[in-house]
Amino acid sequence: MQSQSLRDRQVASLEKILNLNHASPEPSTIHHDPAAANGLIPKATPILNSDGDPIWKVLVFDNLGRDVISSVLRVNDLRGWGVTIHLNLNSPRHPIPDVPVLYLVEPTATNLALINQDLAKSLYSEAYINFLSSIPRPLMEDFAAQIAEAGTAESISQVYDQYLNFVVAEPDLFSLSLGKETYWALNSANAKDEEIDTLVERIVSGLFSVVVTMGVIPIIRCPRGGAAEMIAAKLDRKLRDHILNSKDNLFSGQGQRSSTTGGTPSSRPVLVLVDRNVDLIPMLSHSWTYQSLVHDVLKMHLNRITVETPIDEENPAKGRTKRAYDLTSKDFFWSRNAGVPFPQVAEDIDTELTKYKDDANEITQKAGASSLEDLQTDNPNTSAQHLKAAITLLPELRERKAVLDMHMNIATALLKGIKDRQLDNFFQIEENITKQTKAMMLELLNDSSKGNQPMDKLRLFIIWFLSTEQEVSRADMERFEEALTKAGAENTALVYVKKVREVTRMTMMTSAPTQPAQQSTGGEIFKGFSSISNRLTGQLPGALGTNFENLISGVKNFLPVNKDITITKIVESLMDPTSASSSAIAKTEDYLYFDPRSANARGTTPAPSQARHQQASGIPGALGSLGPGTQASFGQRRQGFSEAIVFTVGGGSMDEYGNLQDWAKRTSAATGATAPKRRVVYGSTEIVNAEDFVVGELARLGQEDK
């Protein structure tokens, strides 16, 4: 049976919370449930009141609770579980005394005080309190004392630790939602020791929750030194203590996978922890896949984007308006095309529009109507025998059309961004970045016709500077900086990039393409989207079709070469060492090995702030080594895995997620139908787009080093 994705398991956990933590099916029937037998979380069904309706309730969350829910569930989903209204804990709220309340919040003193105020005011009938992570004992004791003093204990029906303090954006992509400053905090000499300690503890807590939700205890691998080793050691200790000290631990209950209770280490996933400095390029690169372009151009956050669309497609003079779109798991087009190169997405829009048109025509012809609109009117010419079937299919057809219209608007907005910023040119150059000479780079930076955003040129230059084998002298650097300044770029980030360059170059791994660049039969490597444009224009209404044709002409239609980036090569060397390159294996040969289930005890780990001052990495403020870890034996180094959780400390990128998914899909296909399919879950402290990373983190570090 296919294992559930991280999103599937998080949704199942949230639905159980919305169901007042009512387990379904009943425990007596669980052993008959094939899902439970395979370690899958059984599907819950809403518990009903005496009238047969779901129990109506109010949902109250803090900011993280809001982000956790909104990334995987929509308002209609909440209504299906009886949630009539959802509110932020920090907003003013009116009494609804006859309705129970569900709290989904972080266990902080501030949140507990607000909940206690609600109980004292009797805002709701009864409270079901769900903490996103485990509440510390001192906080719980303080909360209990406050409740006892106020005499509101009878208002509390449940208190649960839920281990859900992470946000899932795609089926196997998660973020700990720790903000866009974690890279700065872990690499800055100005970050306070207590801030570092708190940040590391929050990362460990988030990873513990991810592991609990996945229902399996991983083998942990990480490089020596830096934040990754500190987090690995603390997570190993936390998992080990939990297993030893809890008779009924979180990995032995319903929905947990059988390989956790025994089995060989290779039947469990490997958790690969790496520091962001292992490779900065994916944080800056211009990508050509649909999800990466949406993230870069349209600034996607929590699966939501805002797009400018015409108020009236037939009359552009009426102006434009902004529309927000949610890219959800129920969106068939996004699910299929998120990781696909953009030219193929445009082709698939064409295919789906044609299919929709054919299906709509077939239905209307059978029913004797001239259009879908006629089916909803009292048309005497409609055939009664086909009318019922046609009307049954109408909602599905309308939903398909709405999805395709949305993706047409998104594609149009992306094309405008691509054309204005010349992103296709930047991507093409970055595909062959090591072939660019100093003279070629200087010419490009000085060319005012190359894009309309200086940030794109700065990103391209940093990528080249981190990748090139050529010697860049001080005089060369001054010329490059002068050209960037003339182009309008703010160069403060380069101060830090120059410092981190040598460290990053030791861990980066360039990859030769496994296939040649796609070439057309006419000998041109690139060609316009003209053929797709011609077909689409005829299917789109009025001005939208013309606008799309104008945008699409001249944008290069090419597929990216198939190459693995640094983090993918690291993961391959740890998951499949027999197929990995010798250079990749050499980079991970010294990675530490932690097995929380092994009998070997661990000593206490020092606070992160104690390690940061050692500066083993050569970067001021960075965390150093924490003393001896666990050196992997030869057998452990050559051990293979079919599943991995990959976590970057200090920011993640959609490029890395897409590249890892491509590798897993490609290598799974190569192993044949009988071998276990490879699966990679990717996560980070925060998924950060390139502009935020340059301005908010690299430039801030550069300013400190001036």
ZAMARGU-4260 file (C-alpha; in steps of 0.2 Angstrom, whole numbers, plus 5000, padded with zeros to 4 digits):
<rodrens>
0) 5000/5000/5000 | 5006/5018/4996 | 5012/5027/5011 | 5004/5043/5016 | 5013/5059/5012
5) 5017/5071/5026 | 5003/5082/5021 | 4991/5067/5022 | 4996/5063/5039 | 4995/5081/5045
10) 4978/5083/5038 | 4972/5067/5047 | 4979/5074/5063 | 4970/5091/5061 | 4954/5082/5056
15) 4955/5072/5072 | 4957/5088/5082 | 4942/5096/5073 | 4933/5080/5078 | 4936/5084/5097
20) 4950/5071/5097 | 4937/5058/5094 | 4946/5042/5086 | 4938/5034/5072 | 4935/5020/5068
25) 4932/5013/5086 | 4947/5004/5094 | 4939/4988/5093 | 4938/4989/5074 | 4956/4996/5071
30) 4964/4979/5068 | 4952/4976/5054 | 4957/4992/5046 | 4970/4989/5032 | 4975/5007/5033
35) 4980/5005/5051 | 4988/4989/5048 | 5000/4997/5036 | 5004/5012/5048 | 4992/5024/5039
40) 4981/5035/5050 | 4963/5029/5048 | 4951/5042/5040 | 4940/5050/5053 | 4922/5054/5051
45) 4913/5069/5060 | 4905/5064/5076 | 4887/5070/5076 | 4874/5077/5088 | 4857/5070/5092
50) 4850/5079/5076 | 4863/5070/5065 | 4873/5086/5061 | 4891/5088/5065 | 4894/5096/5082
55) 4896/5115/5079 | 4911/5123/5087 | 4922/5139/5087 | 4940/5137/5081 | 4953/5149/5090
60) 4971/5149/5084 | 4987/5159/5086 | 4997/5165/5071 | 5006/5148/5069 | 4990/5138/5072
65) 4982/5149/5058 | 4997/5145/5046 | 4997/5126/5050 | 4978/5125/5046 | 4977/5137/5031
70) 4991/5129/5021 | 4981/5112/5021 | 4963/5116/5024 | 4950/5128/5017 | 4935/5136/5025
75) 4923/5123/5017 | 4934/5109/5024 | 4932/5117/5042 | 4913/5118/5039 | 4913/5100/5035
80) 4919/5097/5053 | 4907/5108/5061 | 4918/5124/5063 | 4905/5139/5061 | 4918/5152/5064
85) 4937/5154/5066 | 4946/5168/5075 | 4963/5173/5080 | 4967/5172/5099 | 4974/5189/5099
90) 4959/5198/5091 | 4944/5204/5100 | 4931/5191/5102 | 4912/5191/5107 | 4904/5178/5119
95) 4896/5163/5110 | 4891/5154/5127 | 4882/5139/5120 | 4896/5133/5108 | 4912/5123/5112
100) 4928/5131/5107 | 4944/5122/5100 | 4960/5130/5104 | 4975/5127/5092 | 4990/5137/5099
105) 5008/5137/5104 | 5011/5133/5123 | 5017/5151/5128 | 5014/5160/5144 | 5005/5174/5134
110) 4993/5162/5125 | 4989/5153/5141 | 4985/5169/5149 | 4973/5173/5135 | 4964/5156/5136
115) 4962/5159/5155 | 4954/5176/5152 | 4942/5167/5140 | 4937/5154/5153 | 4935/5167/5166
120) 4923/5177/5155 | 4914/5161/5150 | 4915/5166/5131 | 4911/5148/5126 | 4903/5133/5133
125) 4918/5121/5135 | 4936/5121/5130 | 4946/5109/5120 | 4964/5115/5121 | 4977/5108/5109
130) 4995/5114/5110 | 5005/5113/5094 | 5020/5106/5103 | 5023/5099/5120 | 5019/5111/5134
135) 5034/5112/5147 | 5030/5106/5164 | 5033/5123/5173 | 5020/5132/5161 | 5008/5118/5163
140) 5009/5120/5182 | 5007/5139/5181 | 4991/5136/5170 | 4984/5124/5182 | 4987/5136/5196
145) 4978/5150/5187 | 4963/5139/5183 | 4962/5133/5201 | 4962/5151/5207 | 4949/5156/5194
150) 4938/5141/5197 | 4936/5137/5179 | 4942/5119/5178 | 4925/5113/5174 | 4925/5123/5158
155) 4940/5112/5151 | 4935/5096/5143 | 4952/5091/5135 | 4971/5097/5135 | 4982/5088/5122
160) 4999/5090/5115 | 4997/5088/5096 | 5015/5089/5089 | 5010/5100/5074 | 5021/5115/5075
165) 5026/5114/5057 | 5018/5121/5041 | 5016/5109/5026 | 5015/5118/5009 | 5016/5103/4997
170) 5014/5084/4999 | 5032/5082/5006 | 5038/5100/5009 | 5037/5108/5026 | 5043/5123/5035
175) 5045/5126/5054 | 5039/5144/5050 | 5053/5152/5061 | 5054/5168/5050 | 5066/5174/5037
180) 5080/5178/5049 | 5087/5161/5054 | 5102/5161/5043 | 5106/5178/5049 | 5104/5173/5067
185) 5115/5157/5065 | 5129/5167/5056 | 5129/5184/5065 | 5141/5189/5078 | 5128/5201/5084
190) 5115/5188/5088 | 5113/5185/5107 | 5117/5169/5115 | 5099/5167/5122 | 5092/5169/5104
195) 5103/5156/5097 | 5098/5144/5111 | 5080/5147/5109 | 5081/5145/5090 | 5090/5128/5091
200) 5077/5122/5104 | 5063/5127/5092 | 5071/5118/5078 | 5073/5102/5088 | 5055/5104/5094
205) 5048/5106/5076 | 5058/5091/5069 | 5052/5080/5084 | 5034/5085/5079 | 5038/5080/5060
210) 5045/5064/5065 | 5030/5060/5077 | 5018/5065/5063 | 5027/5053/5051 | 5026/5040/5064
215) 5044/5033/5062 | 5061/5036/5071 | 5074/5040/5059 | 5093/5037/5058 | 5101/5054/5059
220) 5116/5060/5048 | 5124/5077/5048 | 5141/5085/5045 | 5153/5089/5059 | 5152/5106/5067
225) 5139/5120/5065 | 5121/5121/5069 | 5117/5104/5060 | 5127/5094/5073 | 5120/5103/5088
230) 5102/5100/5082 | 5106/5082/5077 | 5113/5079/5095 | 5099/5087/5104 | 5086/5078/5093
235) 5094/5061/5096 | 5094/5065/5115 | 5075/5070/5114 | 5070/5055/5104 | 5080/5043/5115
240) 5073/5050/5131 | 5056/5049/5125 | 5057/5031/5120 | 5066/5026/5137 | 5054/5037/5148
245) 5037/5034/5140 | 5029/5017/5142 | 5016/5021/5129 | 5027/5032/5118 | 5021/5042/5103
250) 5029/5029/5091 | 5019/5014/5097 | 5001/5019/5095 | 4988/5019/5081 | 4994/5026/5064
255) 5013/5023/5068 | 5023/5013/5055 | 5028/4995/5060 | 5046/4998/5056 | 5048/5009/5071
260) 5046/4995/5083 | 5059/4984/5076 | 5066/4981/5059 | 5083/4985/5052 | 5089/5003/5051
265) 5087/5003/5032 | 5069/5000/5034 | 5068/5017/5043 | 5071/5034/5035 | 5087/5044/5036
270) 5086/5062/5042 | 5099/5072/5034 | 5103/5088/5042 | 5114/5101/5033 | 5118/5119/5036
275) 5113/5132/5023 | 5131/5136/5019 | 5133/5119/5011 | 5126/5128/4995 | 5119/5145/4994
280) 5116/5145/4975 | 5098/5137/4976 | 5093/5151/4987 | 5097/5164/4973 | 5095/5154/4957
285) 5082/5158/4943 | 5072/5143/4940 | 5061/5137/4925 | 5049/5126/4934 | 5031/5131/4938
290) 5031/5131/4957 | 5048/5140/4958 | 5043/5153/4946 | 5027/5156/4956 | 5037/5157/4972
295) 5049/5169/4964 | 5038/5180/4953 | 5022/5180/4962 | 5029/5179/4980 | 5019/5163/4985
300) 5016/5162/5004 | 5006/5148/5012 | 5001/5142/4995 | 4992/5159/4992 | 4997/5171/4978
305) 4990/5188/4972 | 4988/5191/4953 | 4983/5206/4943 | 4969/5202/4931 | 4958/5213/4919
310) 4941/5219/4927 | 4933/5215/4910 | 4943/5203/4898 | 4933/5210/4883 | 4937/5228/4888
315) 4955/5231/4895 | 4951/5250/4896 | 4941/5246/4912 | 4958/5243/4921 | 4965/5229/4932
320) 4961/5221/4949 | 4970/5210/4961 | 4964/5192/4964 | 4970/5180/4977 | 4972/5162/4973
325) 4975/5147/4983 | 4985/5133/4976 | 4978/5118/4985 | 4980/5099/4985 | 4963/5098/4977
330) 4969/5108/4962 | 4972/5094/4949 | 4982/5105/4938 | 4994/5111/4951 | 4996/5094/4958
335) 5001/5087/4941 | 5012/5102/4935 | 5020/5111/4950 | 5037/5103/4947 | 5036/5104/4928
340) 5046/5116/4917 | 5035/5131/4912 | 5034/5127/4893 | 5026/5110/4897 | 5014/5119/4909
345) 5008/5130/4894 | 5006/5115/4883 | 4996/5106/4897 | 4984/5121/4899 | 4981/5120/4880
350) 4977/5101/4881 | 4966/5103/4896 | 4956/5118/4888 | 4953/5107/4873 | 4948/5092/4883
355) 4936/5104/4893 | 4928/5111/4877 | 4926/5093/4870 | 4917/5087/4886 | 4906/5102/4887
360) 4901/5100/4868 | 4897/5082/4871 | 4886/5085/4886 | 4876/5099/4877 | 4874/5090/4861
365) 4867/5074/4870 | 4855/5085/4880 | 4850/5095/4865 | 4856/5112/4871 | 4867/5124/4862
370) 4878/5128/4877 | 4881/5124/4896 | 4871/5140/4901 | 4856/5133/4891 | 4855/5118/4903
375) 4851/5128/4917 | 4836/5136/4909 | 4819/5129/4904 | 4823/5125/4887 | 4810/5115/4878
380) 4822/5107/4866 | 4833/5099/4879 | 4832/5080/4880 | 4824/5074/4896 | 4833/5058/4896
385) 4851/5066/4895 | 4846/5081/4905 | 4848/5073/4922 | 4866/5066/4918 | 4871/5083/4910
390) 4866/5093/4926 | 4875/5080/4937 | 4891/5083/4927 | 4889/5102/4927 | 4897/5106/4944
395) 4913/5096/4940 | 4914/5104/4923 | 4912/5121/4931 | 4925/5117/4944 | 4937/5112/4930
400) 4934/5128/4920 | 4937/5138/4936 | 4954/5129/4939 | 4960/5132/4921 | 4955/5150/4921
405) 4965/5153/4937 | 4980/5144/4929 | 4978/5154/4913 | 4979/5170/4924 | 4994/5164/4934
410) 5003/5159/4918 | 4999/5176/4910 | 5006/5185/4926 | 5021/5173/4925 | 5024/5177/4907
415) 5023/5196/4910 | 5036/5194/4924 | 5047/5182/4913 | 5047/5195/4899 | 5049/5211/4909
420) 5064/5203/4919 | 5070/5192/4905 | 5070/5177/4917 | 5072/5165/4903 | 5089/5173/4898
425) 5095/5173/4916 | 5090/5155/4918 | 5099/5150/4902 | 5115/5159/4908 | 5114/5150/4925
430) 5113/5133/4917 | 5130/5136/4910 | 5137/5147/4924 | 5154/5140/4925 | 5157/5144/4906
435) 5155/5162/4909 | 5171/5172/4908 | 5174/5188/4918 | 5173/5198/4902 | 5156/5190/4898
440) 5149/5194/4916 | 5155/5212/4915 | 5147/5214/4899 | 5130/5207/4905 | 5130/5218/4921
445) 5133/5233/4910 | 5120/5229/4898 | 5105/5240/4902 | 5093/5230/4891 | 5095/5214/4901
450) 5079/5214/4913 | 5071/5228/4923 | 5076/5222/4940 | 5094/5225/4947 | 5091/5211/4960
455) 5091/5198/4946 | 5109/5204/4940 | 5115/5204/4958 | 5108/5186/4960 | 5116/5180/4944
460) 5133/5188/4949 | 5133/5180/4966 | 5130/5163/4958 | 5144/5166/4946 | 5156/5172/4960
465) 5152/5156/4970 | 5154/5144/4956 | 5168/5151/4945 | 5185/5143/4946 | 5193/5159/4939
470) 5203/5170/4950 | 5194/5186/4954 | 5206/5199/4960 | 5202/5215/4970 | 5203/5225/4954
475) 5190/5213/4946 | 5179/5214/4961 | 5179/5233/4960 | 5174/5233/4942 | 5160/5221/4945
480) 5153/5231/4960 | 5154/5247/4950 | 5144/5239/4936 | 5131/5232/4949 | 5130/5249/4957
485) 5127/5257/4940 | 5114/5245/4936 | 5105/5250/4952 | 5109/5235/4963 | 5113/5237/4982
490) 5129/5228/4985 | 5130/5226/5004 | 5127/5207/5002 | 5143/5205/4993 | 5153/5210/5008
495) 5147/5194/5017 | 5147/5183/5001 | 5166/5186/4999 | 5168/5180/5017 | 5158/5164/5015
500) 5164/5160/4997 | 5179/5149/5002 | 5168/5139/5015 | 5154/5136/5003 | 5166/5131/4988
505) 5172/5117/4999 | 5155/5109/5001 | 5147/5113/4984 | 5146/5100/4971 | 5144/5104/4953
510) 5135/5091/4942 | 5137/5087/4924 | 5121/5086/4915 | 5115/5068/4913 | 5107/5073/4896
515) 5111/5086/4883 | 5101/5102/4882 | 5085/5100/4871 | 5088/5105/4853 | 5075/5108/4840
520) 5076/5099/4823 | 5080/5116/4815 | 5096/5117/4824 | 5090/5131/4836 | 5092/5127/4854
525) 5078/5139/4858 | 5062/5143/4850 | 5046/5153/4854 | 5030/5147/4861 | 5022/5152/4845
530) 5014/5135/4841 | 5006/5134/4859 | 5001/5153/4857 | 4992/5150/4841 | 4981/5136/4848
535) 4978/5145/4865 | 4973/5162/4858 | 4959/5154/4849 | 4952/5147/4865 | 4953/5162/4876
540) 4941/5176/4876 | 4945/5193/4867 | 4958/5203/4875 | 4965/5189/4886 | 4970/5179/4871
545) 4978/5193/4862 | 4987/5198/4878 | 4993/5180/4881 | 4999/5179/4863 | 5009/5195/4865
550) 5017/5189/4881 | 5021/5172/4875 | 5030/5177/4859 | 5049/5178/4861 | 5049/5169/4877
555) 5061/5154/4875 | 5054/5137/4875 | 5067/5125/4882 | 5068/5112/4895 | 5081/5113/4909
560) 5096/5100/4908 | 5094/5086/4920 | 5107/5089/4933 | 5108/5086/4952 | 5112/5100/4964
565) 5123/5099/4979 | 5110/5094/4992 | 5103/5080/4980 | 5121/5073/4978 | 5123/5073/4997
570) 5106/5064/4999 | 5111/5052/4985 | 5127/5047/4993 | 5118/5044/5010 | 5103/5035/5003
575) 5111/5025/4988 | 5130/5025/4991 | 5132/5011/4977 | 5126/5023/4964 | 5133/5040/4970
580) 5149/5048/4963 | 5165/5046/4972 | 5166/5064/4975 | 5149/5065/4983 | 5154/5050/4995
585) 5170/5059/4999 | 5160/5074/5005 | 5149/5064/5016 | 5161/5051/5022 | 5164/5060/5038
590) 5145/5063/5042 | 5140/5059/5060 | 5128/5044/5063 | 5115/5045/5077 | 5102/5030/5080
595) 5090/5035/5094 | 5085/5017/5096 | 5103/5011/5099 | 5108/5005/5116 | 5123/5017/5116
600) 5120/5031/5128 | 5123/5049/5124 | 5131/5062/5136 | 5123/5079/5139 | 5125/5092/5125
605) 5131/5109/5128 | 5121/5125/5124 | 5123/5130/5106 | 5130/5147/5112 | 5145/5138/5120
610) 5149/5131/5103 | 5147/5146/5092 | 5162/5155/5098 | 5174/5141/5092 | 5171/5147/5074
615) 5176/5131/5067 | 5168/5136/5051 | 5178/5151/5049 | 5162/5162/5049 | 5161/5175/5063
620) 5146/5170/5074 | 5143/5153/5066 | 5142/5138/5077 | 5157/5128/5079 | 5160/5109/5083
625) 5153/5102/5099 | 5166/5089/5103 | 5166/5071/5098 | 5150/5064/5089 | 5147/5047/5083
630) 5158/5042/5068 | 5149/5030/5057 | 5156/5013/5054 | 5160/5007/5036 | 5144/4997/5036
635) 5134/5012/5042 | 5141/5023/5029 | 5137/5011/5015 | 5119/5007/5021 | 5105/5012/5009
640) 5088/5020/5012 | 5072/5021/5002 | 5066/5036/5012 | 5074/5052/5018 | 5069/5068/5027
645) 5081/5082/5022 | 5082/5097/5032 | 5092/5113/5029 | 5096/5124/5044 | 5094/5143/5039
650) 5082/5143/5025 | 5075/5132/5011 | 5072/5134/4992 | 5059/5127/4980 | 5073/5123/4969
655) 5080/5111/4981 | 5063/5103/4984 | 5060/5101/4966 | 5077/5094/4962 | 5076/5081/4976
660) 5058/5076/4970 | 5065/5074/4952 | 5079/5063/4958 | 5068/5052/4969 | 5056/5050/4954
665) 5070/5046/4942 | 5079/5034/4952 | 5064/5025/4958 | 5059/5022/4940 | 5077/5015/4936
670) 5076/5002/4950 | 5061/4994/4943 | 5043/4990/4949 | 5048/4977/4963 | 5060/4988/4972
675) 5053/5001/4985 | 5050/5018/4978 | 5061/5032/4984 | 5053/5046/4994 | 5061/5062/5000
680) 5053/5074/5012 | 5061/5091/5012 | 5060/5104/5025 | 5068/5120/5032 | 5067/5133/5046
685) 5058/5144/5033 | 5055/5143/5014 | 5063/5159/5008 | 5063/5167/4991 | 5078/5175/4983
690) 5075/5193/4986 | 5071/5191/5004 | 5087/5180/5007 | 5098/5193/4998 | 5090/5209/5006
695) 5085/5202/5023 | 5099/5190/5027 | 5115/5192/5016 | 5114/5211/5015 | 5111/5212/5034
700) 5126/5201/5037 | 5136/5211/5025 | 5131/5227/5034 | 5138/5220/5050 | 5155/5216/5042
705) 5158/5233/5034
</rodrens>
